[in-house]
Amino acid sequence: MIIQLKGVGETNKGAYLMFLSIIEYFKEFHSEKEITFVTHLGHKFSKKLAQKYNIKPLVKTKRKGVEFRFFIKLIPFSIRKKINLYIDDDLDVLLDASGFLYGDQWPVRSIKGTLSNDIKRLSSNGTKIILMPQAFGPFKNDKIKKEVKRIVDNANLIFARDIISFQFLKDSYGKRENIFLAPDFTNILRPSSDNFNVDKTTRILIIPNIKLLEQTNISKESLINLFKELIEEIKIKNYNAAFLIHEGIKDERLAIDINNVLSEPIPVILEPDALNQKRIIGNSYAVITGRFHGLVSALSQGIPSIGLSWSHKYEMLLDNYGQHKFLLDFNNNNVKFLIDSILDEENNRKLSIEISEKARKEKEKTYQMWLKVNNLIFGND
């Protein structure tokens, strides 16, 4: 069986966590099966990562406008397999874990190039196409709506990660038997159990996100002052704050800019490994995050959290864990209330218990999602 991994990689930590979640699921439940994973290699998915996890390269058959598919298929598959020459006509399954791509926020060319241009041909070849839990919509742009319709019409399974995404799909394309609601599936991915040498009772992690500037109307000065206020409130309460850079250089620069306005800069944690990041998050007293998978990693481990949002996916995630009141409102500053609530020792303990119970239920939903995937791919074995 040949399975393509789409939308995953290592440049984005959320995409990497989704990649690891897929690999771990098949390793745990289907290790006895002969499965070959393939993907397009590039800056998002390096040769080094492919070699580490034995992921084979998926070759693009069109170069400079010339299609070579017919000629490649003249080579017997048994030979192509030996030389790792896989094309998308070979696919039994396509798993798309793009996270957040199919909606008005992104250019039409991205949706076309990722899936909609090829999905009808792949489906007619018998490839089972599954969109793993991710955010969708809105679909007010007619060109976007048209491209996503091709996906909705031809995919076998589509999992919306939240109720708003589910509703966007329903409102635009009607009720479909191939569309389901399921949570972010990295919630069951377990970090290693080693403990970092930190005092969990006092450290508050702050995870910045440059998209808070790129995708909202808040000014850089206002955002920096907002973070400054958060950090000052934490210090007043005698807790220790530290930045955790969940993504790349832009997030790090934002953290540096915030540190430059503080009377006393706070540490900046640069941990490149996504699983270690999740472990660091699990060893914190509370988390304040503008990164979606930073929020998933915190809530799935029972860590009280404050979310900073640039998309409906944050509100919905907090709501799924019964924590909707811990969304930081840019327009109606509620910093002091949120910090007081999340740092109070008794309330923090209570929140952790509540979140952990919700996390248990969310993880069960993820296993139910995988059951649907399993039944489609393998039947009821």
C-alpha atoms as one frame of an Amber mdcrd trajectory, in Angstrom:
protein
   0.000   0.000   0.000   1.299   3.448  -0.964   0.167   6.442   1.114   0.963
  10.036   0.256   1.481  12.511   3.099   0.393  16.011   2.062   0.566  19.287
   3.988   3.049  17.991   6.560   6.722  18.761   7.036   9.230  20.322   9.396
   9.275  24.067   8.744   5.995  24.484  10.628   5.866  22.775  14.030   2.134
  22.068  13.734   2.727  20.348  10.390   5.545  18.368  11.965   3.381  17.274
  14.893   0.710  16.137  12.447   3.333  14.194  10.502   4.539  12.472  13.675
   0.949  11.708  14.701   0.277   9.938  11.402   3.531   7.970  11.530   2.961
   6.959  15.163  -0.608   5.808  14.470   0.405   3.461  11.650   3.429   2.259
  13.613   1.287   1.416  16.647  -1.717  -0.130  14.916  -0.509  -1.331  11.502
   3.150  -2.230  11.886   2.534  -5.663  10.367   1.287  -4.198   7.073   3.490
  -3.335   4.125   3.000   0.405   3.804   5.147   2.811   1.806   4.798   6.495
   2.696   5.619   9.013  -0.021   5.696  12.803  -0.217   7.063  15.633  -2.316
  10.479  16.627  -1.014  11.541  20.255  -0.736  12.127  22.971   1.848   9.064
  21.856   3.846  10.040  18.188   3.839  13.777  17.623   3.609  15.694  14.582
   2.378  17.122  14.256   5.884  13.654  13.941   7.430  12.589  11.514   4.694
  15.611   9.304   5.351  15.030   9.345   9.112  11.465   8.017   8.761  11.930
   6.048   5.509   9.585   8.303   3.518  10.009   7.850  -0.222  10.075  10.771
  -2.688   7.004  11.402  -4.809   8.116  12.611  -8.235   6.391  15.510  -9.988
   5.623  14.396 -13.516   5.293  17.843 -15.077   8.418  19.935 -15.714   8.430
  23.311 -17.484   4.958  22.649 -18.842   5.836  19.229 -20.257   4.017  16.167
 -18.867   6.185  13.044 -18.476   3.597  10.830 -16.769   2.999   8.586 -19.788
   6.708   7.864 -20.269   7.318   7.154 -16.571   4.445   4.672 -16.558   6.110
   2.746 -19.373   8.644   1.617 -16.771   7.275  -1.450 -14.906   6.262  -0.605
 -11.368   8.468  -3.366  -9.957  11.479  -1.552 -11.393  10.265   1.907 -10.386
   9.772   0.673  -6.833  13.396  -0.495  -6.637  14.676   2.918  -7.728  12.129
   4.891  -5.648  10.392   6.354  -8.691   6.860   6.885  -7.378   4.225   9.044
  -9.060   0.749   9.977  -7.875  -0.859   7.398 -10.186   0.614   4.791  -7.803
  -1.232   6.104  -4.745  -3.658   3.946  -2.808  -4.314   6.650  -0.221  -3.734
  10.390   0.076  -3.724  11.897   3.582  -3.989  15.689   3.498  -3.068  17.366
   6.796  -2.748  20.937   5.533  -4.021  22.364   8.816  -5.507  25.573   7.461
  -5.422  26.128   3.702  -8.902  25.760   2.270 -10.547  29.134   2.816 -10.611
  32.783   1.739  -7.436  33.684   3.659  -5.240  31.879   1.124  -4.627  32.367
  -2.624  -6.481  30.271  -5.188  -3.191  29.012  -6.655  -2.279  27.385  -3.323
  -5.516  25.394  -3.231  -5.163  24.402  -6.889  -1.544  23.383  -6.538  -2.116
  21.459  -3.336  -5.135  19.368  -4.272  -8.035  20.695  -6.354  -6.242  20.532
  -9.735  -5.527  16.806  -9.350  -8.218  15.425  -7.081 -10.666  14.311  -9.785
  -7.963  12.392 -11.646  -6.669  10.818  -8.425 -10.160   9.803  -7.383 -10.871
   8.244 -10.790  -7.643   6.231 -10.363  -9.055   4.710  -7.191  -6.976   6.715
  -4.712  -8.763   7.105  -1.389  -8.535  10.793  -0.461  -8.783  11.848   3.173
  -8.579  15.375   4.534  -7.380  14.950   8.091  -8.830  17.248  10.807  -8.187
  20.849   9.814  -9.820  24.278   9.651 -11.959  25.304   6.663 -13.535  28.486
   5.346 -14.985  30.960   5.053 -15.894  30.611   1.371 -17.126  34.051   0.293
 -14.650  34.225  -2.577 -16.344  32.515  -5.539 -13.062  31.240  -7.011 -12.042
  29.703  -3.682 -15.503  28.226  -3.241 -15.327  26.622  -6.700 -11.935  25.005
  -6.063 -12.933  23.657  -2.661 -16.114  22.222  -4.213 -13.918  19.993  -6.393
 -12.336  18.690  -3.208 -15.634  18.210  -1.390 -17.103  16.379  -4.402 -14.195
  13.945  -4.780 -12.716  13.334  -1.313 -13.731  10.161   0.527 -13.443  11.648
   4.002 -13.219  15.253   5.182 -12.737  16.068   8.867 -13.502  19.609  10.010
 -11.518  20.485  13.124 -14.180  22.715  14.681 -17.894  23.441  14.481 -17.442
  26.741  12.602 -15.375  25.028   9.897 -18.005  22.286   9.748 -20.729  24.921
   9.347 -18.780  26.771   6.641 -18.636  23.529   4.657 -22.313  22.740   5.254
 -23.510  26.243   4.352 -21.467  26.319   1.149 -21.863  22.740  -0.085 -24.854
  21.323   1.753 -24.987  18.339   4.053 -22.515  15.712   2.875 -22.011  12.125
   4.001 -18.232  12.440   3.629 -17.850  15.390   6.052 -17.353  14.809   9.783
 -16.353  16.758  12.859 -13.130  15.663  14.615 -10.573  17.452  16.819  -6.954
  18.235  16.032  -5.392  14.785  15.986  -2.036  15.759  17.497  -3.760  15.676
  20.897  -2.896  11.972  21.307   0.762  12.400  20.352   2.809  11.681  23.467
   6.089  13.478  24.193   8.821  11.534  25.973   8.494  11.349  29.746  11.842
  12.951  30.603  11.488  15.997  32.819  13.235  19.268  32.153  14.970  20.878
  35.116  12.350  23.581  35.694  10.068  24.592  38.514   6.681  23.755  37.022
   4.893  25.662  39.791   6.191  29.060  38.686   6.996  29.097  34.947   4.571
  30.685  32.497   5.312  30.069  28.820   4.511  32.763  26.274   4.345  31.615
  22.641   4.270  34.547  20.175   2.949  34.373  16.622   3.792  36.872  13.887
   0.402  36.141  12.298  -1.168  38.189  15.092   0.250  41.131  13.132  -0.090
  39.735   9.612  -3.690  38.495   9.891  -5.320  41.035  12.273  -5.775  44.800
  12.431  -3.754  45.241  15.623  -0.686  47.466  15.258   2.785  46.247  16.166
   3.038  48.832  18.929  -0.300  47.761  20.404   0.618  44.071  20.247   4.003
  44.638  21.895   2.353  46.699  24.645  -0.210  43.930  25.138   2.550  41.360
  25.669   4.335  43.823  27.946   1.208  44.135  30.078   0.847  40.345  30.256
   4.449  39.872  31.346   4.292  42.670  33.908   1.151  41.153  35.453   2.932
  37.785  35.660   5.915  39.383  37.410   3.649  41.207  39.870   2.280  37.791
  40.846   5.860  36.556  41.426   5.813  34.036  38.587   8.545  33.488  36.003
   7.765  34.138  32.333   9.689  32.803  29.347   9.162  32.931  25.592   8.951
  29.620  23.724   9.548  30.073  20.008   7.191  27.586  18.405   8.055  28.575
  14.843  10.798  30.492  13.054  12.789  33.687  12.967   9.789  36.026  12.661
   8.349  34.786  15.960  11.785  35.093  17.545  12.143  38.681  16.318   8.740
  39.517  17.787   9.885  38.111  21.133  13.064  40.212  20.923  11.028  43.347
  20.158   8.884  42.667  23.225  11.943  42.070  25.377  13.333  45.439  24.235
  10.475  47.311  25.960  10.691  45.353  29.209  12.636  46.691  32.185  13.995
  43.164  32.607  13.994  40.858  29.534  12.690  37.324  29.973  14.375  34.146
  28.633  13.780  33.058  25.034  13.628  29.271  24.640  14.736  28.044  21.209
  13.892  24.350  20.985  13.839  23.049  17.386  12.287  19.651  18.160   8.475
  19.756  18.160   8.089  16.860  20.603  10.488  18.511  23.023   8.433  21.691
  22.670   5.340  19.743  23.650   7.208  18.318  26.621   8.333  21.812  27.699
   4.737  23.013  27.445   3.611  20.070  29.585   6.110  21.142  32.236   4.694
  24.640  32.648   2.263  26.124  35.144   0.315  27.983  32.458   0.647  28.942
  28.787  -0.172  32.105  26.854  -0.082  31.306  23.164  -0.736  32.756  19.735
   0.268  29.472  18.077  -2.577  27.016  17.498  -0.583  23.844  18.083   1.006
  25.419  21.122  -2.541  25.708  22.451  -3.345  22.117  21.458  -0.177  20.865
  23.160  -1.063  22.750  26.341  -4.757  21.853  26.608  -4.240  18.208  25.636
  -1.847  17.929  28.608  -4.178  19.693  31.055  -2.250  22.980  31.178  -4.372
  26.116  31.830  -3.971  28.436  28.857  -4.773  31.861  27.454  -5.256  32.047
  23.693  -4.409  34.966  21.412  -6.393  34.601  18.220  -6.114  35.542  14.552
  -8.626  32.901  13.343 -11.831  31.221  14.483  -9.839  28.038  15.101  -8.518
  29.408  18.417 -11.942  30.280  19.778 -13.284  26.892  18.797 -10.377  25.005
  20.341 -10.759  26.819  23.656 -14.498  26.181  23.516 -13.934  22.452  22.953
 -12.037  22.360  26.248 -14.584  24.524  28.094 -12.094  27.410  28.229 -13.768
  29.998  25.990 -13.405  32.724  28.644  -9.607  32.436  28.326  -9.523  34.019
  24.879  -7.681  37.334  25.132  -9.834  40.086  23.656  -7.781  42.674  21.735
 -10.656  45.170  21.726 -11.788  44.816  25.325  -8.578  44.366  27.297  -9.099
  41.583  29.829  -5.435  40.929  30.663  -5.588  41.429  34.433  -8.704  39.264
  34.823  -7.215  36.417  32.779  -3.849  36.512  34.540  -5.494  36.621  37.972
  -7.726  33.673  37.049  -5.086  31.444  35.544  -2.328  32.064  38.112  -4.394
  31.720  41.276  -3.132  28.460  42.745  -6.490  26.988  43.678  -8.139  28.055
  40.421  -5.170  26.799  38.368  -5.505  23.382  39.975  -9.259  23.355  39.321
  -8.768  24.408  35.705  -6.160  21.690  35.168  -8.606  19.021  36.363 -11.388
  20.389  34.128  -9.122  20.621  31.092  -7.704  17.127  31.639 -11.210  15.654
  31.663 -12.076  17.481  28.442  -8.755  16.319  26.975  -9.679  12.712  27.674
 -12.927  13.145  25.711 -11.187  14.965  22.852  -8.635  12.182  22.557 -11.436
   9.626  22.358 -12.884  11.610  19.445  -9.494  11.395  17.730  -9.477   7.614
  18.065 -12.988   7.564  16.569 -11.677   9.627  13.652  -8.854   7.138  13.108
 -11.406   4.312  13.179 -13.225   5.899  10.226  -9.918   6.279   8.385  -8.977
   2.704   9.185 -12.310   1.333   7.949 -11.981   3.208   4.672  -8.399   2.115
   4.026  -8.354  -1.422   5.407 -11.987  -2.372   5.881 -12.925  -3.801   9.271
  -9.722  -5.755   9.918
